[in-house]
Amino acid sequence: MTLPNFLIIGAQKAGTTWLAHNLKEHPEVFIPGDEIHYFNKRYNLNQGIEWYKQHFADVNGEKAIGEKTPNYLWIDPLPDAQGKVYYDPLEEIPYSHRLIYETLPEAKLIVVLRNPVERAIAAVNHFIKNGVISVNDDLDELLVGDKQSLVERYGIIDMGRYYRQLQAYYDYFDPNQMLILVFEEDIAKNSDDSLKKVCEFLDIDSSFDFSKKSKKVHQSTSSPIARYLGTRFPFMRGLINRVDQRLPLQHQKLRPSPSAIQKLYTIYANDNQKLFKLLGREISAWYSKELVGLSS
């Protein structure tokens, strides 16, 4: 059995599912159906490298062999103002980049970055939709207020500090091994060119016609009542969501207040400027508060 030669490592809620979905259409690409979480979950890492290899047992001559686990980008989380790090050391591994380098030093890494403010909002909606975070909690309090600890255990804020995360990867991997895409500019506006760029990066046929590519993946959402019931009765969450998807209800994503959004922009401002300098690329879309996005 073989090991992957490329990884899609992040960021969460930034279009990585869309990218993997399309790459699977390419005859020279093999990607397993599920996220593996080998390098960031202790219970998976403890199963050993042979367990990891089993996910690529169906490789049949494909040239580019990869996997997508967007949480690999979230490493070495920063402590909050009280010095607490919301990261479970018994479950999460905060040094995925080192493990990846030790196991796959020649691998190519693909990163898709999304405006960290919109990424955080999308992430908190994801966890509310799945019933992990209660729909009763105020969104502003969760993102920038006294209840932020409820979301930071999932890295909802910290995952958007891309500069620190990418710099850590650059400490191990040659920049030529990494392809950085920007969600708003490369995927939302120039998806065809971006898919071609990814193919060239992976050294596969870049003229392939991704005729089946879709603009959105994971479009389903849950209603407020389903989110509430899922929080109250987590053991029935799967049944609740299945029933909910069959009902003609209007499913709406939650938005924080303008003042909370502005606070998020302030939180990320310094890191963004460092990131732009690191990439040699100013991302003008990240200065806008109203962005058009794709589900990831």
Salt bridges, closest charged atoms under 4 A:
GLU28 OE2 - HIS26 NE2 3.96
GLU35 OE1 - HIS37 NE2 3.01
GLU35 OE2 - LYS68 NZ 2.46
GLU50 OE2 - LYS53 NZ 3.59
GLU91 OE2 - LYS41 NZ 3.04
GLU92 OE2 - LYS41 NZ 2.51
GLU118 OE1 - ARG255 NH1 2.85
ASP137 OD1 - LYS147 NZ 2.91
ASP158 OD1 - ARG161 NH1 2.78
ASP158 OD1 - ARG164 NH2 2.82
GLU185 OE1 - ARG281 NH2 2.88
ASP186 OD1 - ARG281 NH2 3.07
ASP192 OD1 - LYS213 NZ 2.65
ASP203 OD2 - LYS63 NZ 3.32
ASP244 OD2 - HIS251 NE2 3.51
